[in-house]
């Protein structure tokens, strides 16, 4: 088993005990489209899927990691409102949605195809629908030479992604802190919640 696989396994073990993000709750409350359909990009162990399904959403979750997909299929196999796919950001077929969440996941989108990936995400969101997620900044210690490719963006690049949106919440984190596995690293993130207006 390679080091990458083992790191993800440890991460998922810890993540299983976590509740959904409050930001997901906030984003769902802002959805003014008539679609109760959500896409969870890089769904991990499915804590946000669980919350959204409870709120009556039809949820499409995907992750590139087979361990994550297996965990979610175990958790939600009996739920007809939840569909789990093993997919990358680049190859996922984004359904029309009232909510797209990408919590700590878009960092790992392929930088060579990021523009097209973001185009697919953006066009899948219905007018009045909501995007909630994180982008990696250029000062993050994973922005260069990480074990897998990352897509770091400048602040102006992040803001340019939301020209057709009303940004409701915007937060920059630029600090040294622990990862969920207890290792120290420098985090540089932009967290955004935005409503699609055009």
C-alpha positions, 0 to 999 in steps of 0.5 A: 500500500502506498503512503498516500493510500495509508494517509487517506485511510487514517484521515477517513477513520478520523473523519467518520466521527465528525458531524457535517459542517455548519457552513453546509447548513448555512448554504442549504438555508440560502438555496432559493432555487426550486431544486432540492438537489445537491452535489458534494464534490470530494464527499469524503466519509459523507457527513455533509451528505447525511445532513443534506439527505435528512433535509430532503435533498437528493444528493450526488456525492463523488470522490476519487478515492475508492475508500471514501466511495466504499464508506459512503456506499456502506452508509447510504446504500439503502437511501434512494435519495443518495447517489455515490460515484467514484469520480474525479472533478474533471470527469464527474457529470454534474447534475443541475443542482440548487447546492454544490459543496466542495469542502476542503476538496477543490485543492486537489482538482487537476490544475491543468483542467481547473478552468473547465472543471469550474465551468462545469460546476458553475453551469450546474448551479441553478439561478438562486442556487448556492456554492459553498467551498474552499480554495487553496491560496498560493502561500499554503504549504501544499501549494508546491511539491505536494504528494499529489497535484494541487490548484493554488489560486490568488485572491483575485483569481478566486474572486473572479470565479464568482462574477455571476454570484452574490458572495454572502460569506468570504473568509481567508485563513492564512496560518500555521496549524495542525492537519486532522492527522496532527501534523503542522502545516501552513494553511492558506485558504479562501472559503466562499459561500455564494448565491448564483445570480446570473 
